[in-house]
Amino acid sequence: MSDDGYCRLCGEAVRLGAIASEQRACCLNATTIAGVCPTHGPLGPHHVVDEPITTPDE
């Protein structure tokens, strides 16, 4: 995994690389894939953050 970004939804490190470059999710969706989360799959740039999420202690 890479420390270049984290999933905004779960905090997992996202994988960057060939699939997360200028690829599109499909021809009808113009959102660039910014990374791939092991839990949530391909993510757009709005779901990749610089630091992992933190959850308050329960």
N, CA and C atoms as a LAMMPS dump frame, in Angstrom:
ITEM: TIMESTEP
0
ITEM: NUMBER OF ATOMS
174
ITEM: BOX BOUNDS ff ff ff
-5.0000000000000000e+02 5.0000000000000000e+02
-5.0000000000000000e+02 5.0000000000000000e+02
-5.0000000000000000e+02 5.0000000000000000e+02
ITEM: ATOMS id mol type element x y z
1 1 1 N 0.831 -1.196 0
2 1 2 C 0 0 0
3 1 3 C 0.872 1.255 0
4 2 1 N 0.245 2.358 -0.23
5 2 2 C 0.978 3.603 -0.359
6 2 3 C 0.491 4.616 0.666
7 3 1 N 1.375 5.517 1.068
8 3 2 C 0.988 6.585 1.98
9 3 3 C 0.638 7.864 1.22
10 4 1 N 0.31 7.73 -0.067
11 4 2 C -0.004 8.902 -0.872
12 4 3 C -1.436 9.379 -0.695
13 5 1 N -2.268 8.587 -0.052
14 5 2 C -3.644 8.986 0.173
15 5 3 C -4.394 7.932 0.95
16 6 1 N -5.516 8.363 1.513
17 6 2 C -6.338 7.477 2.333
18 6 3 C -7.793 7.632 1.937
19 7 1 N -8.553 6.575 2.104
20 7 2 C -9.987 6.593 1.821
21 7 3 C -10.69 7.457 2.858
22 8 1 N -11.463 8.422 2.389
23 8 2 C -12.218 9.295 3.294
24 8 3 C -13.31 8.516 4.023
25 9 1 N -13.764 7.411 3.448
26 9 2 C -14.856 6.642 4.028
27 9 3 C -14.42 5.748 5.182
28 10 1 N -13.215 5.125 5.066
29 10 2 C -12.808 4.161 6.089
30 10 3 C -11.394 4.385 6.641
31 11 1 N -10.585 5.215 6
32 11 2 C -9.248 5.501 6.499
33 11 3 C -8.16 4.571 5.993
34 12 1 N -8.509 3.564 5.188
35 12 2 C -7.508 2.649 4.636
36 12 3 C -6.624 3.387 3.625
37 13 1 N -5.357 2.985 3.548
38 13 2 C -4.461 3.543 2.538
39 13 3 C -4.946 3.107 1.165
40 14 1 N -4.978 4.042 0.225
41 14 2 C -5.418 3.709 -1.131
42 14 3 C -4.219 3.348 -1.986
43 15 1 N -4.439 2.494 -2.938
44 15 2 C -3.393 2.085 -3.868
45 15 3 C -3.46 3.004 -5.075
46 16 1 N -2.321 3.545 -5.427
47 16 2 C -2.211 4.394 -6.604
48 16 3 C -1.421 3.64 -7.653
49 17 1 N -1.604 3.981 -8.886
50 17 2 C -0.861 3.304 -9.935
51 17 3 C -1.594 3.349 -11.249
52 18 1 N -1.407 2.319 -12.05
53 18 2 C -1.948 2.299 -13.406
54 18 3 C -3.457 2.528 -13.437
55 19 1 N -4.196 1.827 -12.587
56 19 2 C -5.645 1.993 -12.609
57 19 3 C -6.067 3.339 -12.037
58 20 1 N -5.226 3.928 -11.227
59 20 2 C -5.582 5.185 -10.573
60 20 3 C -4.853 6.361 -11.21
61 21 1 N -4.793 6.37 -12.504
62 21 2 C -4.139 7.495 -13.164
63 21 3 C -5.189 8.302 -13.918
64 22 1 N -5.202 8.217 -15.201
65 22 2 C -6.171 8.977 -15.982
66 22 3 C -7.336 8.115 -16.435
67 23 1 N -7.518 6.945 -15.847
68 23 2 C -8.609 6.06 -16.213
69 23 3 C -9.938 6.65 -15.734
70 24 1 N -10.98 6.311 -16.429
71 24 2 C -12.331 6.712 -16.046
72 24 3 C -13.086 5.481 -15.58
73 25 1 N -14.069 5.664 -14.728
74 25 2 C -14.848 4.542 -14.235
75 25 3 C -15.642 3.899 -15.371
76 26 1 N -16.178 4.682 -16.257
77 26 2 C -16.839 4.18 -17.461
78 26 3 C -16.991 5.346 -18.418
79 27 1 N -17.464 5.081 -19.605
80 27 2 C -17.564 6.143 -20.608
81 27 3 C -18.616 7.182 -20.238
82 28 1 N -19.554 6.836 -19.376
83 28 2 C -20.61 7.773 -18.99
84 28 3 C -20.252 8.588 -17.752
85 29 1 N -19.157 8.238 -17.104
86 29 2 C -18.76 8.921 -15.882
87 29 3 C -17.394 9.552 -16.111
88 30 1 N -17.324 10.871 -16.041
89 30 2 C -16.083 11.58 -16.335
90 30 3 C -15.19 11.756 -15.111
91 31 1 N -15.533 11.145 -13.983
92 31 2 C -14.73 11.279 -12.771
93 31 3 C -13.446 10.46 -12.895
94 32 1 N -12.319 11.093 -12.668
95 32 2 C -11.033 10.409 -12.686
96 32 3 C -10.902 9.517 -11.46
97 33 1 N -10.351 8.327 -11.627
98 33 2 C -10.097 7.438 -10.499
99 33 3 C -8.8 7.882 -9.842
100 34 1 N -8.885 8.322 -8.58
101 34 2 C -7.721 8.847 -7.876
102 34 3 C -6.987 7.783 -7.088
103 35 1 N -7.657 6.703 -6.761
104 35 2 C -7.05 5.631 -5.994
105 35 3 C -8.012 4.472 -5.841
106 36 1 N -7.49 3.358 -5.326
107 36 2 C -8.317 2.177 -5.125
108 36 3 C -8.228 1.759 -3.665
109 37 1 N -9.365 1.769 -2.99
110 37 2 C -9.456 1.354 -1.592
111 37 3 C -9.692 -0.152 -1.552
112 38 1 N -9.014 -0.875 -0.64
113 38 2 C -9.24 -2.317 -0.552
114 38 3 C -10.67 -2.664 -0.14
115 39 1 N -11.363 -1.76 0.527
116 39 2 C -12.741 -2.007 0.972
117 39 3 C -13.777 -1.452 0.002
118 40 1 N -13.558 -0.228 -0.492
119 40 2 C -14.565 0.461 -1.289
120 40 3 C -14.303 0.465 -2.794
121 41 1 N -13.168 -0.057 -3.225
122 41 2 C -12.873 -0.102 -4.659
123 41 3 C -12.396 1.235 -5.187
124 42 1 N -12.608 1.496 -6.485
125 42 2 C -12.122 2.741 -7.096
126 42 3 C -12.748 3.971 -6.446
127 43 1 N -11.898 4.983 -6.205
128 43 2 C -12.351 6.213 -5.571
129 43 3 C -12.068 7.414 -6.453
130 44 1 N -12.977 8.373 -6.431
131 44 2 C -12.747 9.643 -7.104
132 44 3 C -11.892 10.536 -6.224
133 45 1 N -11.417 11.646 -6.768
134 45 2 C -10.552 12.545 -6.005
135 45 3 C -11.21 13.099 -4.739
136 46 1 N -12.522 13.19 -4.706
137 46 2 C -13.228 13.716 -3.533
138 46 3 C -13.261 12.708 -2.379
139 47 1 N -12.865 11.449 -2.633
140 47 2 C -12.845 10.444 -1.574
141 47 3 C -11.436 10.071 -1.125
142 48 1 N -10.416 10.718 -1.681
143 48 2 C -9.034 10.45 -1.277
144 48 3 C -8.532 11.664 -0.493
145 49 1 N -8.088 11.414 0.748
146 49 2 C -7.61 12.492 1.618
147 49 3 C -6.14 12.263 1.96
148 50 1 N -5.469 13.31 2.429
149 50 2 C -4.036 13.241 2.73
150 50 3 C -3.715 12.482 4.009
151 51 1 N -4.633 12.518 4.981
152 51 2 C -4.388 11.85 6.259
153 51 3 C -5.543 10.91 6.544
154 52 1 N -5.255 9.778 7.215
155 52 2 C -6.348 8.843 7.522
156 52 3 C -7.35 9.458 8.488
157 53 1 N -8.582 9.009 8.389
158 53 2 C -9.618 9.503 9.304
159 53 3 C -9.321 8.984 10.708
160 54 1 N -9.766 9.723 11.685
161 54 2 C -9.632 9.275 13.069
162 54 3 C -11.016 9.205 13.668
163 55 1 N -11.268 8.196 14.453
164 55 2 C -12.556 8.054 15.102
165 55 3 C -12.385 8.297 16.597
166 56 1 N -13.32 8.977 17.213
167 56 2 C -13.215 9.205 18.659
168 56 3 C -13.305 7.881 19.418
169 57 1 N -12.633 7.826 20.55
170 57 2 C -12.692 6.625 21.381
171 57 3 C -14.127 6.417 21.864
172 58 1 N -14.576 5.183 21.798
173 58 2 C -15.951 4.903 22.218
174 58 3 C -15.998 4.43 23.637
